[in-house]
Amino acid sequence: MATRHALRWMIHMGVALTLSYALLLPHATAESRAPIHAVPAERLILKYTKGEFQVLSRSFVRKVIPPSSSLPRGHERLRGFWYEVRSPAGDVRYSRIFSNPTRLVYESVDPTSKNDVRLERVEVMLPERVFSVVVPRGGSGDRLHFFGEPPHSLPGAASRELFSAPVTAK
């Protein structure tokens, strides 16, 4: 029974996504239809261990990178995770919203459910995690700034700068 409902839901979602894509495609902006090109970029492999971040390695790549995320001015009240490449003057050259690298979130079958298959959300704080970010190659003196909710902070705590590292110039 649950399998039949899941199959119906997947078919419904597939049709809905296909229709929404078909309806939105003609309205795409000229910018979104512009050709996409690989640019000089830097991939940084970062390690998080017990509240500290460090750069494990860097590599230079030519890669198509996503456009910069739009963030509101002033980070005093923002929550979540993002990173920015900033010039020495503090101008934001590139920013991306990012998932929390310190937590692992997944869905699992609820062991207390008897007849129905119910999923439960499980969130685990990881003592150590390795992840990567890709940023466009910067100008002289540019830095990567990583913002997020401080580890073990109270729910609703504002994000703050957690880590900063230099970005290699073009």
C-alpha positions in Angstrom: 0.0 0.0 0.0 2.7 2.5 1.0 4.7 1.5 -2.2 1.7 2.3 -4.4 1.3 5.8 -2.7 5.0 6.5 -3.1 4.8 5.6 -6.8 1.8 7.8 -7.4 3.6 10.7 -5.5 6.7 10.3 -7.7 4.7 10.3 -10.9 2.8 13.3 -9.8 6.0 15.2 -8.8 7.6 14.2 -12.1 4.7 15.6 -14.1 4.5 18.8 -12.0 8.3 19.4 -12.4 8.1 18.9 -16.2 5.1 21.3 -16.5 6.7 23.9 -14.3 10.0 23.7 -16.3 8.0 24.0 -19.6 6.1 27.0 -18.3 9.1 28.8 -16.9 11.6 28.2 -19.7 10.0 30.8 -22.1 10.2 33.4 -19.4 13.9 32.9 -18.6 15.9 36.1 -18.7 18.6 36.8 -21.3 21.2 36.5 -18.5 20.1 33.0 -17.7 20.2 32.0 -21.3 23.7 33.4 -21.8 26.4 30.9 -22.8 28.1 29.4 -19.8 31.9 29.3 -19.8 34.5 27.8 -17.6 36.6 30.3 -15.6 39.8 30.1 -13.7 38.8 29.0 -10.2 40.4 27.6 -7.0 39.1 24.5 -5.2 39.8 24.6 -1.5 39.6 21.4 0.5 38.6 22.4 4.1 38.6 20.4 7.3 36.3 21.1 10.2 37.4 19.6 13.6 35.8 20.5 16.9 34.9 24.1 16.0 38.0 24.9 13.9 38.4 25.1 10.2 41.7 24.7 8.2 42.7 24.5 4.6 44.0 21.0 3.7 44.8 21.7 0.1 44.2 24.0 -2.9 44.0 23.2 -6.6 43.6 25.4 -9.6 40.9 24.5 -12.1 38.9 25.8 -15.0 35.3 25.3 -14.1 31.8 26.5 -14.7 30.9 27.9 -11.3 27.4 28.9 -10.2 26.6 32.6 -10.2 27.0 34.6 -7.0 24.2 34.2 -4.5 22.2 37.3 -3.6 22.5 38.1 0.1 20.9 41.0 1.9 23.3 43.8 3.1 24.4 43.5 6.7 25.1 40.1 8.3 24.0 41.0 11.8 20.8 39.1 11.8 21.3 36.4 9.1 21.3 32.8 10.0 22.7 29.9 7.9 25.9 29.2 6.1 27.6 31.0 3.2 31.0 32.0 2.0 32.2 35.2 0.3 35.3 36.2 -1.6 36.1 39.8 -0.5 38.6 42.3 -1.8 41.1 44.0 0.6 38.6 46.9 0.7 35.8 44.6 1.9 33.9 44.5 -1.4 32.1 41.2 -2.0 33.3 39.8 -5.3 31.6 36.4 -5.0 29.2 34.7 -2.5 27.5 31.3 -2.2 24.9 30.0 0.2 26.1 26.7 1.6 24.8 23.8 3.6 26.0 23.4 7.1 29.2 21.3 6.9 29.3 20.5 10.6 26.1 18.6 10.6 24.9 15.5 8.8 21.1 15.5 8.2 19.3 12.5 6.7 16.0 10.8 6.7 15.5 7.3 8.2 12.6 5.0 8.7 11.0 5.7 12.1 11.5 2.5 14.1 8.4 3.1 16.2 6.1 3.0 13.2 4.3 -0.4 13.1 2.1 -0.5 10.0 3.0 2.6 8.0 6.4 3.5 6.9 7.2 6.9 8.3 10.4 8.8 7.8 12.0 10.8 10.6 14.6 13.5 10.2 17.9 12.7 11.9 20.5 15.4 12.5 24.0 14.5 13.8 26.7 17.0 14.9 30.0 15.7 13.4 33.2 16.2 15.3 35.2 16.1 12.0 34.3 16.7 8.4 36.1 17.4 5.1 34.4 19.4 2.4 35.3 21.6 -0.6 34.4 25.0 -1.9 35.1 26.4 -5.4 35.6 30.1 -5.9 36.7 32.2 -8.8 40.4 33.1 -8.8 40.7 36.4 -6.9 42.5 39.6 -7.2 45.6 40.5 -5.2 44.8 40.3 -1.5 41.3 38.7 -1.8 40.2 36.4 1.0 37.6 33.7 1.4 35.3 34.4 4.4 33.2 31.6 5.7 30.1 32.5 7.8 27.8 30.3 9.8 26.1 29.5 13.0 28.7 28.9 15.7 28.9 25.2 16.7 26.8 24.4 19.7 25.0 27.7 19.6 21.5 28.3 20.8 18.7 27.8 18.2 18.2 31.0 16.3 21.7 32.4 16.9 22.9 34.8 14.3 25.7 33.7 12.0 29.1 35.1 12.3 32.4 34.7 10.5 33.9 31.3 11.4 37.0 31.2 9.1 39.0 33.2 6.7 41.8 32.3 4.2 43.6 34.0 1.3 42.4 33.3 -2.2 45.2 33.0 -4.8 45.3 35.9 -7.3 44.8 35.3 -11.0 
